[in-house]
Amino acid sequence: DLTDAGRLLLTRAREVLAALDRTTGDLRLLGEGLAGRVAVGFVGTATYDVLPRLVRRVRADLPDLRLDVRGELLGPALLDEVASGSLDLAVLRPGPSTPAGLVVEPLRSEALVAVLPAQHPLAGADGVRLADLAVDPLVTQPGGRRSTMQPRVLDVYREAGVVPREVLEVSETGTLVAFVAAGLGVGLVPASVRALRHDGVAYVPLDDPRTEVPLALVRRDDAGPAALRVAEA
């Protein structure tokens, strides 16, 4: 028969073996990218449809992985955060250049649509020409290096031979839609923004020029296994 000391020693040994098993299992999950933490940032126009779908899929397929998400950010800032390691992945509208050490993986292209105040004369139209919006102020993302969308939107206006009467800059897509709903102007947004439903606006396809903008996933070229798992989700 075991003495009390012997039984205590046996119990401790079993606890140590169980802890080792758990540690081995945890290390295996980490090594295979099935556990850990992944930080993902989303440009504003991808916050409303890509973010919720990705979170649902990761929760279903990778239950031991912690996903930290940040939405309504601007493309250039997202690139900087991935490059610095503050984010593991970013979903954004790619610009003309990408910092060294980052990998850009195309996700899709989508059409630009006009977002108009609900009371606008063309709010119920099947399509709209930019020439018909020339008298309306343009609400758009910030200019300069702060956003990749404003340069593209202004290019679309130029291609149509239209000069906006006024340009109002906002920092977030949600704010852009709110400004339009308040009657402060009109905007051009990717079609996925229609997921941001607002009683005060109407989304109307462009008749000319029909323009598509890309959406991409950005990661570091040395991304860890967990980040790669999420990138594949």
C-alpha positions as CSV (number, residue, x, y, z in Angstrom):
1,D,0.0,0.0,0.0
2,L,1.1,3.5,-0.8
3,T,1.9,5.8,2.1
4,D,0.3,9.2,2.3
5,A,3.6,10.7,1.0
6,G,3.6,8.2,-1.9
7,R,0.0,9.0,-2.8
8,L,0.8,12.7,-2.8
9,L,3.8,12.2,-4.9
10,L,1.8,10.1,-7.4
11,T,-0.9,12.8,-7.6
12,R,1.7,15.5,-8.2
13,A,3.3,13.4,-10.9
14,R,0.0,13.0,-12.7
15,E,-0.7,16.7,-12.5
16,V,2.7,17.5,-14.0
17,L,2.1,15.0,-16.8
18,A,-1.3,16.5,-17.5
19,A,0.2,20.0,-17.6
20,L,2.9,18.8,-20.0
21,D,0.2,17.3,-22.2
22,R,-1.7,20.6,-22.2
23,T,1.4,22.5,-23.0
24,T,2.3,20.2,-25.8
25,G,-1.2,20.5,-27.2
26,D,-1.1,24.3,-27.0
27,L,2.3,24.4,-28.7
28,R,1.0,22.2,-31.5
29,L,-2.0,24.5,-32.0
30,L,0.2,27.5,-32.1
31,G,2.7,25.9,-34.5
32,E,-0.1,25.0,-36.9
33,G,-1.7,28.4,-36.7
34,L,-4.8,27.1,-34.9
35,A,-4.4,29.2,-31.8
36,G,-2.9,32.6,-30.9
37,R,-3.9,36.1,-31.6
38,V,-4.3,37.9,-35.0
39,A,-4.9,41.6,-35.4
40,V,-6.8,42.6,-38.5
41,G,-7.6,46.2,-39.7
42,F,-10.2,47.1,-42.2
43,V,-10.6,50.2,-44.5
44,G,-13.9,51.9,-43.9
45,T,-15.5,50.6,-47.1
46,A,-14.8,47.0,-46.1
47,T,-15.9,47.3,-42.5
48,Y,-19.6,46.7,-43.2
49,D,-19.5,43.4,-45.2
50,V,-16.0,41.8,-45.1
51,L,-15.4,42.3,-41.3
52,P,-18.5,40.5,-40.0
53,R,-18.1,37.7,-42.5
54,L,-14.5,37.1,-41.6
55,V,-15.2,37.2,-37.8
56,R,-18.0,34.6,-38.3
57,R,-15.8,32.3,-40.3
58,V,-12.9,32.5,-37.9
59,R,-15.1,31.8,-34.9
60,A,-16.5,28.7,-36.7
61,D,-13.4,27.3,-38.2
62,L,-10.7,28.5,-35.8
63,P,-12.3,28.5,-32.3
64,D,-9.0,28.6,-30.4
65,L,-7.7,31.7,-32.3
66,R,-8.3,35.1,-30.9
67,L,-9.2,37.7,-33.5
68,D,-8.7,41.4,-32.8
69,V,-10.4,43.6,-35.3
70,R,-10.2,47.4,-36.0
71,G,-12.6,49.0,-38.5
72,E,-13.0,52.4,-40.3
73,L,-9.3,53.0,-40.9
74,L,-7.7,54.6,-43.9
75,G,-5.6,52.6,-46.4
76,P,-2.2,54.3,-46.0
77,A,-2.4,54.1,-42.2
78,L,-3.3,50.4,-42.4
79,L,-0.2,49.8,-44.6
80,D,2.0,51.5,-42.0
81,E,0.5,49.5,-39.2
82,V,1.1,46.2,-41.0
83,A,4.6,47.2,-41.8
84,S,5.3,48.1,-38.2
85,G,3.8,44.9,-36.8
86,S,0.9,46.7,-35.0
87,L,-1.5,44.7,-37.3
88,D,-1.0,41.3,-38.8
89,L,-3.4,41.7,-41.7
90,A,-5.3,44.5,-43.4
91,V,-8.1,44.7,-45.8
92,L,-7.9,47.9,-47.9
93,R,-8.0,49.6,-51.2
94,P,-4.4,49.3,-52.6
95,G,-2.7,52.4,-53.8
96,P,0.0,52.8,-56.5
97,S,2.8,51.6,-54.2
98,T,3.3,49.2,-51.3
99,P,6.1,49.3,-48.6
100,A,8.8,46.7,-48.9
101,G,8.2,43.5,-47.0
102,L,4.5,43.5,-47.6
103,V,2.5,41.1,-49.7
104,V,-0.7,42.3,-51.5
105,E,-3.3,39.6,-52.3
106,P,-6.2,40.8,-54.5
107,L,-9.7,39.9,-53.1
108,R,-12.1,41.4,-55.5
109,S,-13.1,44.5,-57.5
110,E,-16.4,46.3,-57.1
111,A,-18.2,49.1,-58.8
112,L,-18.4,52.6,-57.5
113,V,-21.9,53.8,-56.9
114,A,-23.3,57.3,-56.2
115,V,-24.7,57.8,-52.7
116,L,-27.3,60.6,-52.7
117,P,-29.5,62.3,-50.1
118,A,-32.9,60.5,-50.1
119,Q,-34.5,63.8,-51.1
120,H,-32.2,64.3,-54.1
121,P,-34.1,64.5,-57.5
122,L,-32.1,61.5,-58.8
123,A,-32.4,59.3,-55.6
124,G,-34.9,57.0,-57.3
125,A,-33.2,56.8,-60.7
126,D,-31.9,53.5,-62.2
127,G,-28.6,55.2,-63.0
128,V,-26.9,58.6,-62.7
129,R,-24.3,60.5,-64.8
130,L,-21.6,62.5,-63.0
131,A,-22.5,65.5,-65.1
132,D,-25.9,65.5,-63.4
133,L,-24.1,65.8,-60.0
134,A,-21.8,68.6,-61.0
135,V,-23.8,71.2,-59.0
136,D,-23.6,69.1,-55.8
137,P,-20.7,69.3,-53.3
138,L,-18.7,66.1,-53.2
139,V,-18.2,64.4,-49.9
140,T,-15.1,62.2,-49.9
141,Q,-12.3,60.7,-47.9
142,P,-9.3,62.8,-47.0
143,G,-6.9,63.9,-49.7
144,G,-3.1,63.6,-49.9
145,R,-1.5,60.4,-48.7
146,R,-4.2,59.9,-46.0
147,S,-6.5,58.0,-48.3
148,T,-6.4,56.0,-51.6
149,M,-10.1,56.6,-52.3
150,Q,-10.2,60.3,-52.8
151,P,-7.6,60.4,-55.6
152,R,-9.6,57.6,-57.4
153,V,-12.9,59.4,-57.0
154,L,-11.4,62.7,-58.3
155,D,-10.0,60.7,-61.3
156,V,-13.5,59.4,-62.1
157,Y,-14.8,62.9,-62.0
158,R,-12.0,64.1,-64.3
159,E,-12.6,61.2,-66.7
160,A,-16.2,62.3,-66.9
161,G,-15.2,65.9,-67.6
162,V,-16.8,67.1,-64.3
163,V,-15.3,69.4,-61.7
164,P,-17.0,69.1,-58.2
165,R,-18.4,72.4,-57.1
166,E,-16.9,71.8,-53.6
167,V,-15.1,69.0,-51.9
168,L,-15.9,68.1,-48.3
169,E,-13.4,65.8,-46.6
170,V,-14.4,63.3,-43.9
171,S,-12.3,60.7,-42.1
172,E,-14.6,57.7,-42.1
173,T,-17.1,56.1,-44.6
174,G,-19.8,56.1,-42.0
175,T,-19.4,59.9,-41.6
176,L,-19.4,60.3,-45.4
177,V,-22.8,58.6,-45.6
178,A,-24.1,60.6,-42.6
179,F,-23.0,63.9,-44.3
180,V,-24.9,62.8,-47.5
181,A,-27.9,61.9,-45.4
182,A,-27.8,65.4,-43.9
183,G,-28.0,66.9,-47.4
184,L,-24.4,68.3,-47.4
185,G,-23.5,66.7,-50.7
186,V,-23.1,63.5,-52.7
187,G,-20.5,60.8,-52.7
188,L,-19.0,57.9,-54.7
189,V,-18.5,54.7,-52.7
190,P,-17.8,51.0,-53.5
191,A,-21.0,49.1,-53.9
192,S,-20.4,47.1,-50.7
193,V,-21.1,50.2,-48.7
194,R,-24.8,49.6,-49.5
195,A,-24.6,47.2,-46.5
196,L,-24.5,50.4,-44.4
197,R,-28.2,51.1,-44.6
198,H,-29.3,54.6,-43.8
199,D,-32.9,55.9,-44.3
200,G,-31.5,59.2,-45.4
201,V,-29.6,58.1,-48.5
202,A,-30.0,56.3,-51.8
203,Y,-27.4,54.3,-53.6
204,V,-27.6,54.7,-57.4
205,P,-25.4,53.0,-60.0
206,L,-23.2,55.2,-62.2
207,D,-24.1,55.3,-65.9
208,D,-20.8,56.8,-66.9
209,P,-18.0,56.2,-66.4
210,R,-18.6,52.7,-64.9
211,T,-15.7,52.3,-62.6
212,E,-14.4,49.5,-60.4
213,V,-12.1,49.7,-57.5
214,P,-10.0,46.8,-56.1
215,L,-10.0,45.4,-52.6
216,A,-7.0,43.5,-51.3
217,L,-5.6,41.7,-48.3
218,V,-2.1,42.9,-47.1
219,R,0.3,40.9,-44.8
220,R,4.0,40.9,-44.1
221,D,6.0,38.5,-46.1
222,D,7.1,36.8,-42.8
223,A,3.5,36.5,-41.5
224,G,3.1,33.7,-38.8
225,P,1.0,30.6,-39.2
226,A,-2.0,32.0,-37.4
227,A,-2.1,35.1,-39.7
228,L,-1.8,32.9,-42.7
229,R,-4.7,30.8,-41.5
230,V,-6.9,33.9,-41.2
231,A,-5.7,35.2,-44.6
232,E,-7.0,31.9,-46.1
233,A,-10.3,32.1,-44.3
